[in-house]
């Protein structure tokens, strides 16, 4: 029998367009002989809409943006409620959240799917929320003994009350260059590199447009190395890849628009460096209690020190994104990767169904 797969994409997030591109790529890669493909679109206002079952690729993202007349309540996805065909009611076998950023990758949708008791691809509530909040994530990494760059964080109200004191603290603890980032966002949205106080002030203003909390990280001269992690309780790592931006850093435009970045896979690193990266990636995966997939991002400094930067619990997922490319070079093609993730989701769901809820 075919697997009834619900693709959940779009989202009320600054990364809405990225999610649409991801959904289009996944639909193209899915085997219609193995999957019933049920698109579920969340528009930028947060309204959920379902489209007709897909039997093949779509021509463009516009075909995935449904009208409000197709709106549905998220709770209608619950087993024995979701309508998959006229005159028939049956639950979806698994949901694949192809959502990036807040209101999708941060544990909110994952919590809803938990309440509906639906299997879903990727990380659970805790890992998603902790992985989205860079400050919480880095605090957990520190507790796990993972080496990382120095950082400080501020909430908007704190900064508004004492802006100059915030800038003084950044300069005293981190110096220049440094990077200012919204704490709860991905895809390099709202990130700025700062070389002086003038740039720092502008960066705070920009980052606080996207979140109520910002993190500022010490700038280091280092290579940017990434690994893909795949699995549940026994995660595996891909080969390593290196990002070589042709700008100051790997920003949104370089990732999704002009491609002005070199991705080197496999990265030119020693076996000892790879083993250290692999060990740290798995330790980070387990520290956050991750499941399914993450992309783990690292720095290797000029002195050879390996520092973890962050993990992304729903990394870019088009065939040309780093995570799928890493697995392709490891021997797992894009369609196979999707199928493995679906199997991991069902495996985790089946295990959780064994948990007792009465005593």
Rosetta silent file (secondary structure, phi, psi, omega in degrees, C-alpha in Angstrom):
SEQUENCE: XXXXXXXXXXXXXXXXXXXXXXXXXXXXXXXXXXXXXXXXXXXXXXXXXXXXXXXXXXXXXXXXXXXXXXXXXXXXXXXXXXXXXXXXXXXXXXXXXXXXXXXXXXXXXXXXXXXXXXXXXXXXXXXXXXXXXXXXXXXXXXXXXXXXXXXXXXXXXXXXXXXXXXXXXXXXXXXXXXXXXXXXXXXXXXXXXXXXXXXXXXXXXXXXXXXXXXXXXXXXXXXXXXXXXXXXXXXXXXXXXXXXXXXXXXXXXXXXXXXXXXXXXXXXXXXXXXXXXXXXXXXXXXXXXXXXXXXXXXXXXXXXXXXXXXXXXXXXXXXXXXXXXXXXXXXXXXXXXXXXXXXXXXXXXXXXXXXXXXX
SCORE:     score description
SCORE:     0.000 S_00000001
   1 L     0.000  148.752  177.069    0.000    0.000    0.000 S_00000001
   2 L   -71.869  149.335  173.172    1.085    3.559   -0.616 S_00000001
   3 E   -82.690  125.197  176.366    2.135    5.753    2.279 S_00000001
   4 E   -80.653  106.323 -172.988   -0.298    8.655    2.762 S_00000001
   5 E  -110.724  119.714  174.749    2.144   11.548    3.139 S_00000001
   6 E   -93.898  120.636  177.606    1.032   15.032    4.157 S_00000001
   7 E   -96.738  116.968 -176.842    3.451   17.774    3.074 S_00000001
   8 E  -106.348  117.853 -171.589    3.146   20.772    5.380 S_00000001
   9 E  -147.857  173.125 -176.422    4.775   23.900    3.958 S_00000001
  10 E    95.323 -116.091  173.896    4.668   27.706    3.749 S_00000001
  11 L   100.923  152.860  177.385    4.229   29.087    7.235 S_00000001
  12 L   -85.789   79.191 -171.250    3.893   32.377    9.047 S_00000001
  13 L  -156.901  155.322  174.474    7.606   33.103    8.892 S_00000001
  14 L   -65.872  -12.095 -179.719   10.202   35.227    7.134 S_00000001
  15 L  -101.739   22.306 -178.603   11.342   31.933    5.583 S_00000001
  16 H   -55.705  -47.513 -176.786    7.988   31.305    3.856 S_00000001
  17 H   -65.421  -35.884  178.061    9.460   31.449    0.329 S_00000001
  18 H   -62.408  -42.224 -179.793   12.245   29.040    1.251 S_00000001
  19 H   -61.732  -39.784  178.604    9.652   26.541    2.469 S_00000001
  20 H   -62.641  -41.223  177.645    7.762   26.726   -0.849 S_00000001
  21 H   -63.607  -39.550  178.648   10.944   25.925   -2.765 S_00000001
  22 H   -63.170  -45.969 -179.774   11.574   22.994   -0.449 S_00000001
  23 H   -60.334  -42.563 -179.576    8.055   21.633   -0.948 S_00000001
  24 H   -61.309  -41.139 -179.366    8.377   21.877   -4.723 S_00000001
  25 H   -68.294  -41.589 -179.241   11.653   19.932   -4.656 S_00000001
  26 H   -65.672  -42.606  179.010   10.307   17.192   -2.376 S_00000001
  27 H   -58.790  -41.961  179.819    7.192   16.735   -4.514 S_00000001
  28 H   -63.018  -33.423 -174.873    9.375   16.311   -7.603 S_00000001
  29 H   -85.729  -20.398 -176.018   11.471   13.648   -5.855 S_00000001
  30 L   -71.430  139.238  178.162    8.634   11.563   -4.373 S_00000001
  31 L   -84.720  112.894 -178.283    7.742    8.336   -6.111 S_00000001
  32 L   -66.221  -12.915  175.013    3.966    8.391   -6.806 S_00000001
  33 L   -77.951  -19.576 -177.903    4.043    4.575   -6.838 S_00000001
  34 L  -106.713  -25.254 -172.470    5.082    4.646   -3.165 S_00000001
  35 E  -128.950  139.521  159.633    3.345    7.764   -1.837 S_00000001
  36 E   -89.992  123.964 -172.557   -0.012    9.480   -1.888 S_00000001
  37 E  -105.376  115.154 -177.196    1.019   13.131   -1.754 S_00000001
  38 E  -115.848  104.695 -178.114   -1.336   15.473    0.118 S_00000001
  39 E   -77.134  134.789  176.890   -0.239   19.144    0.090 S_00000001
  40 E  -129.668  113.502 -173.087   -1.116   21.300    3.103 S_00000001
  41 E  -104.207  132.961  172.396   -0.264   24.979    2.712 S_00000001
  42 E  -110.071  118.038 -177.655    0.047   27.533    5.537 S_00000001
  43 L   -79.919  178.325 -173.739   -0.117   31.079    4.171 S_00000001
  44 L   -68.608  -16.341  174.763    1.768   34.062    5.595 S_00000001
  45 L   -87.617   -5.252  179.228   -1.224   34.953    7.805 S_00000001
  46 L    92.795    9.517  178.862   -1.113   31.485    9.338 S_00000001
  47 L   -83.259  134.884 -179.026   -4.224   30.075    7.627 S_00000001
  48 E   -92.425  137.580  179.716   -4.084   26.367    6.793 S_00000001
  49 E  -142.507  142.569  178.235   -5.313   25.153    3.383 S_00000001
  50 E  -113.278  146.278  176.638   -5.298   21.790    1.687 S_00000001
  51 E  -110.881  178.110  178.817   -5.014   21.083   -1.990 S_00000001
  52 E   -69.632  156.350  176.273   -5.916   18.064   -4.094 S_00000001
  53 E   -56.102  137.389 -179.144   -3.778   14.944   -3.995 S_00000001
  54 E   -97.221  137.897  179.097   -0.732   15.346   -6.239 S_00000001
  55 L  -113.484    4.684  179.368    0.216   12.686   -8.736 S_00000001
  56 L  -174.842 -177.818 -178.639    3.359   14.329  -10.063 S_00000001
  57 L   -61.833  158.058  174.386    5.606   17.418   -9.937 S_00000001
  58 L  -105.184  154.922 -173.672    4.199   20.944   -9.973 S_00000001
  59 L   -74.949  -36.801 -179.085    5.360   23.587  -12.457 S_00000001
  60 L  -157.875  171.561 -175.532    6.033   26.386   -9.990 S_00000001
  61 H   -66.424  -24.018  178.667    5.457   27.462   -6.392 S_00000001
  62 H   -58.436  -32.276 -179.872    2.298   29.353   -7.356 S_00000001
  63 H   -68.993  -13.113 -179.242    0.637   25.990   -7.868 S_00000001
  64 H  -101.225   -2.585 -179.735    1.267   25.258   -4.184 S_00000001
  65 L  -100.234   96.934 -173.662   -0.315   28.460   -2.833 S_00000001
  66 L   -83.536  161.834 -178.435   -3.982   27.569   -2.393 S_00000001
  67 L   -84.338  163.851 -177.107   -6.881   29.983   -1.931 S_00000001
  68 H   -64.423  -17.109  178.639   -8.694   30.636    1.313 S_00000001
  69 H   -67.930  -15.493  178.873  -11.680   28.668    0.018 S_00000001
  70 H   -97.981   15.109 -173.505   -9.615   25.547    0.703 S_00000001
  71 E   -66.150  152.253  178.915   -8.998   26.458    4.362 S_00000001
  72 L  -144.547  161.443  172.032   -9.158   23.841    7.071 S_00000001
  73 L   -82.694  133.633  178.062   -8.754   23.551   10.800 S_00000001
  74 H   -54.527  -31.694 -178.561   -5.388   22.004   11.737 S_00000001
  75 H   -68.238  -15.556  178.295   -7.223   19.651   14.087 S_00000001
  76 H   -72.941   -5.115  174.812   -8.971   18.102   11.090 S_00000001
  77 H   -78.244   -8.607 -176.849   -5.669   16.352   10.331 S_00000001
  78 L   -59.934  151.885  177.964   -6.349   14.042   13.274 S_00000001
  79 L   -50.852  141.834  177.940   -6.792   10.319   12.554 S_00000001
  80 L    68.435   11.492  177.177  -10.216    9.365   11.173 S_00000001
  81 L  -120.416  -40.971 -175.397  -10.975   13.006   10.361 S_00000001
  82 L   -64.985  126.833 -177.558   -8.720   14.018    7.471 S_00000001
  83 L   -90.072  115.992 -179.073  -10.522   13.475    4.187 S_00000001
  84 L   -99.297  -14.868  176.847   -8.244   11.923    1.594 S_00000001
  85 E  -160.358  156.977  179.439  -10.873   11.234   -1.046 S_00000001
  86 L   -57.926  136.100  179.407  -14.511   11.925   -1.679 S_00000001
  87 L    70.608    6.648 -176.965  -16.769    9.675    0.394 S_00000001
  88 E  -132.096  140.763  174.793  -13.718    8.375    2.299 S_00000001
  89 L  -128.822  130.163  178.417  -12.133    9.371    5.586 S_00000001
  90 L  -160.062  153.933 -179.059   -8.786    8.127    6.766 S_00000001
  91 L   -80.928  155.741  170.976   -5.802    9.509    8.606 S_00000001
  92 L   -71.655  148.920  178.746   -2.533   10.409    6.978 S_00000001
  93 L   -76.202  -35.877 -177.867    0.262    7.936    7.688 S_00000001
  94 E  -160.171  147.056  175.263    2.859   10.618    8.303 S_00000001
  95 E  -106.275  136.363  174.798    3.293   14.395    8.076 S_00000001
  96 E  -112.548   99.350  178.293    6.458   15.922    6.629 S_00000001
  97 E   -74.971  108.786  178.833    6.793   19.488    8.000 S_00000001
  98 E   -99.860   50.693 -172.978    8.778   21.363    5.346 S_00000001
  99 L  -111.446  137.181  179.099    8.689   24.525    7.427 S_00000001
 100 L  -117.274  139.780  175.154   11.603   26.798    8.198 S_00000001
 101 L    85.680 -169.531 -178.834   11.826   29.316   11.014 S_00000001
 102 L   -59.228  155.035 -179.022    9.300   30.326   13.699 S_00000001
 103 L    63.257   29.703  178.707    5.793   28.839   13.657 S_00000001
 104 L  -170.520  -47.019 -177.735    7.075   25.705   11.991 S_00000001
 105 L  -103.321   -1.347 -169.468   10.587   24.680   12.934 S_00000001
 106 L  -102.959   12.290  178.721   10.411   25.885   16.534 S_00000001
 107 L    99.446  -12.880 -177.520    8.293   23.161   18.148 S_00000001
 108 H   -69.380  -51.267  177.673    4.891   24.825   17.700 S_00000001
 109 H   -67.066  -37.447  179.165    3.712   22.651   14.808 S_00000001
 110 H   -61.299  -38.581  176.863    5.461   19.652   16.330 S_00000001
 111 H   -64.070  -40.747  177.199    3.428   20.164   19.508 S_00000001
 112 H   -61.210  -45.565 -178.921    0.214   20.266   17.496 S_00000001
 113 H   -66.109  -31.976  174.194    1.108   17.029   15.706 S_00000001
 114 H   -64.336  -44.993 -179.996    1.911   15.412   19.054 S_00000001
 115 H   -63.140  -34.856  178.535   -1.524   16.381   20.372 S_00000001
 116 L   -80.608   -5.530  179.848   -3.124   14.961   17.239 S_00000001
 117 L    58.015   45.585  178.951   -1.057   11.784   17.723 S_00000001
 118 L  -108.947  135.692  171.994    0.232   11.912   14.156 S_00000001
 119 L   -64.075  141.858  177.613    3.635   10.603   13.035 S_00000001
 120 E  -146.526  149.444 -179.110    5.804   13.377   11.623 S_00000001
 121 L   -75.228  140.608  170.322    9.238   13.684   10.084 S_00000001
 122 L    98.641 -163.921 -171.104   12.021   15.380   11.984 S_00000001
 123 L   -75.465  152.881  179.065   12.679   16.662   15.451 S_00000001
 124 L   -80.566 -168.843 -174.097   10.250   16.716   18.340 S_00000001
 125 H   -62.569  -51.486 -175.740    9.037   19.630   20.445 S_00000001
 126 H   -63.500  -51.571 -178.302   12.047   20.001   22.725 S_00000001
 127 H   -62.377  -39.706 -179.432   14.754   19.635   20.081 S_00000001
 128 H   -64.896  -47.265 -177.726   12.908   21.918   17.669 S_00000001
 129 H   -69.281  -42.216  179.352   12.343   24.708   20.182 S_00000001
 130 H   -69.159  -36.039  179.309   15.821   24.507   21.712 S_00000001
 131 H   -71.842  -26.844  178.755   17.422   24.272   18.280 S_00000001
 132 H   -74.814  -40.115 -178.555   15.509   27.315   17.044 S_00000001
 133 L   -84.981  104.267 -174.107   16.532   29.532   19.976 S_00000001
 134 H   -61.693  -29.138  179.920   20.261   30.047   19.442 S_00000001
 135 H   -71.215  -48.582  177.885   20.766   31.272   23.011 S_00000001
 136 H   -60.986  -43.585  179.525   19.112   28.221   24.590 S_00000001
 137 H   -57.920  -47.897 -177.911   20.935   25.956   22.144 S_00000001
 138 H   -67.870  -33.324  175.644   24.319   27.409   22.978 S_00000001
 139 H   -63.753  -40.264  177.938   23.588   27.185   26.700 S_00000001
 140 H   -66.921  -41.017  177.240   22.827   23.472   26.275 S_00000001
 141 H   -61.664  -39.902  178.328   25.992   22.984   24.232 S_00000001
 142 H   -61.659  -43.186  178.156   27.997   24.676   26.979 S_00000001
 143 H   -61.878  -33.738 -179.746   26.457   22.293   29.535 S_00000001
 144 L   -81.780   -1.798  177.288   27.420   19.367   27.281 S_00000001
 145 L    79.004   23.463  179.411   31.025   20.582   27.183 S_00000001
 146 L   -88.250  127.763 -179.347   31.058   21.458   23.484 S_00000001
 147 L   -69.024  136.784 -179.847   33.592   24.127   22.508 S_00000001
 148 L  -153.839  169.882  179.543   32.041   27.183   20.828 S_00000001
 149 L   -71.096  159.391  175.430   32.670   30.891   20.227 S_00000001
 150 L   -69.350  150.355 -177.827   31.973   33.438   22.948 S_00000001
 151 E  -153.619  156.854  170.578   28.528   35.049   22.847 S_00000001
 152 E  -136.256  161.659 -177.636   26.189   37.449   24.630 S_00000001
 153 E  -141.170  154.413  178.518   22.432   37.938   24.262 S_00000001
 154 E  -142.248  147.187  167.396   19.827   40.652   24.859 S_00000001
 155 E   -96.234  159.542 -171.113   16.061   40.918   24.820 S_00000001
 156 H   -60.662  -44.078 -178.319   14.528   43.943   23.119 S_00000001
 157 H   -61.715  -40.984  178.386   13.193   45.615   26.268 S_00000001
 158 H   -60.594  -45.121 -179.628   16.601   45.318   27.952 S_00000001
 159 H   -66.738  -41.670 -178.668   18.327   46.891   24.953 S_00000001
 160 H   -62.293  -31.977 -179.346   15.779   49.711   24.633 S_00000001
 161 H   -77.346  -27.293 -175.358   16.371   50.734   28.250 S_00000001
 162 L  -151.177   71.034 -174.738   20.180   50.840   27.980 S_00000001
 163 H   -64.447  -47.423 -177.310   21.401   50.742   24.396 S_00000001
 164 H   -64.021  -36.406  177.882   24.881   52.144   24.992 S_00000001
 165 H   -64.097  -35.668  177.446   25.442   49.728   27.882 S_00000001
 166 H   -64.831  -44.689 -179.950   24.550   46.857   25.534 S_00000001
 167 H   -65.527  -38.449  177.602   27.073   48.040   22.964 S_00000001
 168 H   -60.048  -42.066 -178.566   29.704   48.470   25.714 S_00000001
 169 H   -65.095  -42.283  178.322   29.119   44.880   26.851 S_00000001
 170 H   -60.334  -46.793 -177.292   29.527   43.517   23.318 S_00000001
 171 H   -65.776  -36.876 -178.804   32.782   45.432   22.837 S_00000001
 172 H   -72.582  -39.701 -174.192   34.153   44.370   26.228 S_00000001
 173 H   -90.610  -29.902 -173.273   33.276   40.678   25.958 S_00000001
 174 L  -119.833  -39.738 -174.834   33.574   40.027   22.221 S_00000001
 175 L    73.143 -166.564 -179.987   35.215   42.917   20.398 S_00000001
 176 L  -118.799  148.592   -0.780   35.172   43.233   16.611 S_00000001
 177 L   -76.908  159.177  174.392   34.375   41.686   14.273 S_00000001
 178 E  -144.466  166.384 -178.885   31.203   40.141   15.678 S_00000001
 179 E  -120.231  130.270  176.862   27.928   38.843   14.296 S_00000001
 180 E  -105.120  130.308 -175.738   24.484   39.990   15.397 S_00000001
 181 E  -137.980  143.455  165.473   21.630   37.520   14.821 S_00000001
 182 E   -61.043  138.690 -176.608   17.956   37.184   15.710 S_00000001
 183 L   -68.482  -31.835 -173.136   17.874   34.370   18.277 S_00000001
 184 L  -119.741   63.871  177.514   14.926   32.577   16.674 S_00000001
 185 L  -157.643  158.616  178.280   15.414   32.612   12.943 S_00000001
 186 L  -129.704 -163.702  178.177   17.350   30.727   10.296 S_00000001
 187 L    57.646   23.373  177.644   18.409   30.997    6.650 S_00000001
 188 L    63.011   20.091  177.190   20.722   33.895    7.619 S_00000001
 189 L   -72.514  131.409  175.099   17.775   36.305    7.809 S_00000001
 190 L    75.887   12.917 -178.209   18.571   39.424    9.838 S_00000001
 191 L   -94.701  137.638  178.767   22.250   38.583   10.368 S_00000001
 192 E  -134.439  142.784  170.941   24.907   41.294   10.182 S_00000001
 193 E   -94.847  131.763 -175.559   28.678   41.340   10.473 S_00000001
 194 E  -119.711  134.358  179.304   29.915   44.291   12.533 S_00000001
 195 L  -115.094   -8.279 -179.981   33.361   45.878   12.490 S_00000001
 196 L  -159.658  176.817 -175.080   32.638   48.970   14.590 S_00000001
 197 H   -67.431  -34.184  178.751   29.990   50.540   16.815 S_00000001
 198 H   -59.584  -46.874  177.760   28.162   52.239   13.955 S_00000001
 199 H   -66.727  -34.190  179.458   27.607   48.879   12.262 S_00000001
 200 H   -63.336  -44.436  179.411   26.747   47.317   15.617 S_00000001
 201 H   -61.005  -45.988  179.973   23.952   49.823   16.239 S_00000001
 202 H   -63.928  -36.378 -179.017   22.480   49.243   12.790 S_00000001
 203 H   -66.921  -40.417  176.079   22.730   45.471   13.260 S_00000001
 204 H   -60.407  -46.293  179.955   20.785   45.593   16.539 S_00000001
 205 H   -58.452  -43.771 -177.921   18.056   47.642   14.855 S_00000001
 206 H   -67.865  -48.768 -175.618   17.849   45.167   11.983 S_00000001
 207 H   -64.033  -35.815 -178.933   17.904   41.977   14.074 S_00000001
 208 L   -73.598   -6.769  171.262   15.214   43.218   16.477 S_00000001
 209 L   -71.829  -22.462 -173.272   12.821   43.566   13.535 S_00000001
 210 L  -107.406  -11.524 -177.709   12.747   39.763   13.376 S_00000001
 211 L  -162.072  160.898  176.528   12.796   38.702   17.029 S_00000001
 212 L   -87.836   -4.764 -179.026   12.493   39.946   20.599 S_00000001
 213 E  -133.768  137.393  175.170   15.864   38.378   21.439 S_00000001
 214 E  -124.535  154.596  174.344   19.239   38.718   19.700 S_00000001
 215 E  -121.250  140.790  177.718   22.514   36.895   20.085 S_00000001
 216 E  -120.428  126.716 -175.162   25.907   38.418   19.346 S_00000001
 217 E  -116.470  143.841  175.909   28.769   36.063   18.593 S_00000001
 218 E   -62.050  133.631  175.588   32.508   36.623   18.519 S_00000001
 219 L   -79.564  135.175  177.575   33.911   36.691   15.007 S_00000001
 220 L  -128.844  150.338  173.269   36.637   34.140   14.321 S_00000001
 221 L   -86.869  109.086 -171.476   38.860   33.515   11.344 S_00000001
 222 E  -159.294  160.690  170.746   37.907   29.978   10.488 S_00000001
 223 E   -82.701  145.365  178.678   36.738   27.524    7.876 S_00000001
 224 E  -102.424  113.818 -175.495   33.012   26.739    7.904 S_00000001
 225 E  -119.183  138.559 -178.526   32.438   22.976    7.921 S_00000001
 226 E  -130.491  147.761  175.441   29.085   21.182    8.013 S_00000001
 227 E  -128.070  146.623  170.480   27.923   17.616    8.593 S_00000001
 228 E   -94.787  139.488  176.586   24.534   16.006    8.078 S_00000001
 229 E  -120.481  135.013 -174.665   23.200   13.832   10.891 S_00000001
 230 E  -137.516  130.674  177.199   20.507   11.241   10.233 S_00000001
 231 E   141.434 -174.910  174.709   18.777    8.855   12.635 S_00000001
 232 L  -115.904  -98.570 -178.122   16.987    8.584   15.951 S_00000001
 233 L   -80.869  -16.277  178.390   18.737    6.972   18.905 S_00000001
 234 L  -126.360   71.859 -173.732   21.684    5.767   16.820 S_00000001
 235 L   -68.998  150.831  176.400   22.463    8.712   14.523 S_00000001
 236 E  -116.783  156.590  179.173   24.870    8.529   11.597 S_00000001
 237 E  -114.557  147.197  174.738   26.956   11.309   10.054 S_00000001
 238 E   -81.153 -179.344  166.682   27.530   12.218    6.434 S_00000001
 239 E   -64.282  165.463  177.920   30.799   13.263    4.899 S_00000001
 240 E   -90.162  147.964  174.474   31.886   16.790    5.770 S_00000001
 241 E  -127.067  154.530  179.468   31.342   19.749    3.473 S_00000001
 242 E  -118.458  137.211  174.642   32.891   23.206    3.459 S_00000001
 243 E  -100.702  125.681  178.208   31.182   26.505    2.727 S_00000001
 244 E  -122.083   87.864 -179.744   33.396   29.114    1.080 S_00000001
 245 E   -69.231  144.820  177.388   31.368   32.320    0.763 S_00000001
 246 L   -89.587   -4.006  172.485   32.600   34.872   -1.737 S_00000001
 247 L  -105.356 -167.749  179.897   31.201   37.590    0.531 S_00000001
 248 L   -64.578  -34.571  178.608   31.998   38.274    4.174 S_00000001
 249 L  -157.270  171.648 -174.030   29.690   35.467    5.270 S_00000001
 250 L   -81.316   86.110 -173.919   27.079   32.984    4.054 S_00000001
 251 L   -93.611 -177.825 -175.840   24.034   35.279    3.953 S_00000001
 252 H   -59.417  -43.834 -177.916   20.463   34.796    2.689 S_00000001
 253 H   -62.083  -43.579  179.459   21.259   36.042   -0.825 S_00000001
 254 H   -64.711  -35.161 -178.644   24.205   33.673   -1.190 S_00000001
 255 H   -71.827  -43.918 -165.410   22.114   30.741    0.052 S_00000001
 256 H  -121.394  -10.721 -172.763   18.965   31.212   -2.002 S_00000001
 257 L  -120.278  -62.385 -173.954   19.367   33.829   -4.708 S_00000001
 258 L   -97.746   -7.727  178.537   22.713   34.428   -6.381 S_00000001
 259 L    60.955   25.774 -173.635   24.504   31.204   -5.412 S_00000001
 260 L   -81.192   55.278 -176.549   27.628   33.283   -4.787 S_00000001
 261 E  -151.652  142.208  173.749   29.188   30.572   -2.628 S_00000001
 262 E   -97.236  131.168  173.338   31.337   27.520   -3.204 S_00000001
 263 E  -108.906  116.956 -176.728   30.248   24.269   -1.545 S_00000001
 264 E  -107.264  112.473 -178.470   33.163   21.845   -1.356 S_00000001
 265 E  -132.373  124.553   -3.822   32.127   18.247   -0.728 S_00000001
 266 L   -76.522  155.414  178.595   33.917   16.386    0.683 S_00000001
 267 L   -68.771  148.621  178.637   35.805   19.011    2.640 S_00000001
 268 L   -83.772   83.900  179.598   39.593   18.872    2.577 S_00000001
 269 L  -131.282  163.699  179.397   40.134   17.927    6.221 S_00000001
 270 L   -79.114  163.621  177.203   42.179   15.295    8.017 S_00000001
 271 H   -62.774  -37.805  178.076   40.714   12.040    9.302 S_00000001
 272 H   -63.147  -42.367  178.442   41.356   13.230   12.877 S_00000001
 273 H   -64.006  -42.277  179.583   39.420   16.442   12.199 S_00000001
 274 H   -62.530  -43.257 -179.405   36.550   14.491   10.652 S_00000001
 275 H   -63.752  -35.953  177.225   36.370   12.130   13.626 S_00000001
 276 H   -68.025  -43.490  176.841   36.286   15.109   16.011 S_00000001
 277 H   -60.020  -45.330 -179.174   33.541   16.788   13.974 S_00000001
 278 H   -61.543  -45.440 -179.921   31.551   13.553   13.883 S_00000001
 279 H   -63.336  -42.033 -179.641   31.852   13.017   17.635 S_00000001
 280 H   -69.844  -37.182  179.529   30.791   16.592   18.395 S_00000001
 281 H   -62.974  -44.631  179.936   27.892   16.452   15.917 S_00000001
 282 H   -68.751  -36.730  178.122   26.488   13.314   17.527 S_00000001
 283 H   -65.059  -40.020  177.280   27.024   14.738   21.009 S_00000001
 284 H   -65.576  -43.055  178.530   25.116   17.890   20.019 S_00000001
 285 H   -56.124  -46.480 -178.122   22.347   15.768   18.434 S_00000001
 286 H   -75.066  -33.320  179.285   21.924   13.802   21.651 S_00000001
 287 H   -62.036  -35.464  179.044   22.253   16.848   23.940 S_00000001
 288 L   -90.617   -1.397 -176.707   19.189   18.382   22.259 S_00000001
 289 L    57.783   50.926 -177.366   17.419   14.984   22.083 S_00000001
 290 L   -77.959  165.066  176.172   17.139   15.288   18.305 S_00000001
 291 L  -153.936  148.010  178.889   15.487   12.823   15.956 S_00000001
 292 E    85.943  -82.245 -173.241   15.319   12.403   12.217 S_00000001
 293 E  -153.207  147.939  162.382   17.764   14.977   10.916 S_00000001
 294 E  -149.632  157.512  166.018   19.978   17.924   11.699 S_00000001
 295 E  -107.963  125.162 -178.930   22.730   19.769    9.933 S_00000001
 296 E  -103.364  127.003 -174.355   25.584   20.483   12.336 S_00000001
 297 E  -110.432  134.535 -174.678   27.699   23.563   11.567 S_00000001
 298 E  -132.393  162.075  166.541   31.266   24.013   12.779 S_00000001
 299 E  -114.552  141.362  165.167   34.279   26.302   12.617 S_00000001
 300 E  -118.292  113.078 -174.709   37.845   25.062   12.285 S_00000001
 301 E   -75.366  169.629  178.394   40.130   27.918   13.290 S_00000001
 302 L   -58.860  -28.094  179.771   43.556   28.698   11.878 S_00000001
 303 L   -83.489   -2.902  179.002   44.985   27.057   14.996 S_00000001
 304 L    90.594    7.144  179.380   43.070   23.866   14.256 S_00000001
 305 L   -78.327  135.980  177.375   40.498   24.228   17.026 S_00000001
 306 E   -98.155  123.574 -179.603   37.082   22.757   16.241 S_00000001
 307 E  -123.022  134.320  173.830   34.132   24.852   17.478 S_00000001
 308 E   -81.134  134.647  177.817   30.464   24.037   17.083 S_00000001
 309 E   -93.469  -58.829  178.687   28.477   26.946   15.679 S_00000001
 310 E  -167.064  171.093  166.574   24.915   25.602   15.673 S_00000001
 311 E  -119.151  149.459  177.483   22.639   22.823   14.535 S_00000001
 312 E  -115.014  117.568 -174.232   19.699   23.338   12.226 S_00000001
 313 L   -81.148  -13.372  168.123   16.771   21.035   12.990 S_00000001
 314 L  -139.619   79.661 -175.928   15.141   21.621    9.586 S_00000001
 315 L   -68.859  165.129  173.566   18.009   22.496    7.260 S_00000001
 316 L   -48.307  135.635 -167.814   17.586   23.690    3.718 S_00000001
 317 L  -133.064   24.619  169.223   16.153   20.713    1.893 S_00000001
 318 L   -80.464  164.302  179.400   16.197   21.321   -1.855 S_00000001
 319 L   -59.654  -18.153 -178.007   18.476   18.970   -3.863 S_00000001
 320 L  -102.199    4.984  176.000   20.999   21.811   -4.030 S_00000001
 321 L   -80.914  159.390 -173.973   21.016   22.533   -0.307 S_00000001
 322 H   -61.314  -43.737 -175.444   23.955   21.457    1.781 S_00000001
 323 H   -59.977  -53.680  176.938   22.190   18.745    3.806 S_00000001
 324 H   -62.240  -35.328  178.883   20.948   16.675    0.823 S_00000001
 325 H   -64.914  -38.874  177.879   24.228   17.250   -1.019 S_00000001
 326 H   -60.344  -42.788 -179.157   26.202   15.926    1.948 S_00000001
 327 H   -74.343  -30.915  175.125   24.131   12.755    1.956 S_00000001
 328 H   -60.207  -43.070  179.604   24.348   12.415   -1.823 S_00000001
 329 H   -73.987  -12.952  175.962   28.140   12.342   -1.518 S_00000001
 330 H   -91.423   -9.764  177.043   27.750    9.800    1.289 S_00000001
 331 L   110.435    9.589  179.568   25.755    7.540   -1.025 S_00000001
 332 L  -114.951  107.648 -179.734   22.153    8.490   -0.209 S_00000001
 333 L   -71.358  162.515 -174.515   20.325   10.103   -3.128 S_00000001
 334 H   -54.485  -49.884  178.380   17.601   12.728   -2.549 S_00000001
 335 H   -61.331  -38.468  177.811   14.577   10.403   -3.036 S_00000001
 336 H   -64.858  -37.789  180.000   16.200    7.794   -0.767 S_00000001
 337 H   -61.870  -44.432  178.357   16.864   10.451    1.858 S_00000001
 338 H   -61.280  -44.559 -179.446   13.185   11.405    1.941 S_00000001
 339 H   -63.530  -39.340  177.906   12.160    7.750    2.258 S_00000001
 340 H   -64.198  -40.066  179.341   14.613    7.190    5.121 S_00000001
 341 H   -65.265  -38.982  177.062   13.262   10.207    6.966 S_00000001
 342 H   -63.449  -43.196  178.473    9.691    8.933    6.596 S_00000001
 343 H   -63.032  -41.408  177.986   10.755    5.532    7.973 S_00000001
 344 H   -62.622  -37.342  178.970   12.540    7.187   10.901 S_00000001
 345 H   -63.915  -44.904 -179.630    9.376    9.185   11.670 S_00000001
 346 H   -68.515  -37.382  177.263    7.233    6.061   11.769 S_00000001
 347 H   -60.430  -46.157 -179.689    9.867    4.226   13.822 S_00000001
 348 H   -66.778  -40.390  178.991    9.893    6.979   16.440 S_00000001
 349 H   -62.462  -46.274 -179.449    6.098    7.180   16.469 S_00000001
 350 H   -61.052  -38.502  178.345    5.718    3.418   16.946 S_00000001
 351 H   -64.671  -41.584 -178.380    8.188    3.513   19.837 S_00000001
 352 H   -68.318  -25.584  178.823    6.283    6.349   21.533 S_00000001
 353 L   -69.472  -15.112  178.592    3.031    4.414   21.261 S_00000001
 354 L   -83.236   -8.692 -178.529    4.513    1.869   23.676 S_00000001
 355 L   -72.783  133.574  178.928    4.758    4.452   26.458 S_00000001
 356 L   -78.415  139.644  178.066    2.214    3.908   29.241 S_00000001
 357 L  -117.640    7.793  173.754   -0.044    6.844   30.090 S_00000001
 358 L  -135.698  159.770  176.709   -1.810    5.212   33.036 S_00000001
 359 L  -149.371    0.000    0.000   -0.587    3.477   36.163 S_00000001
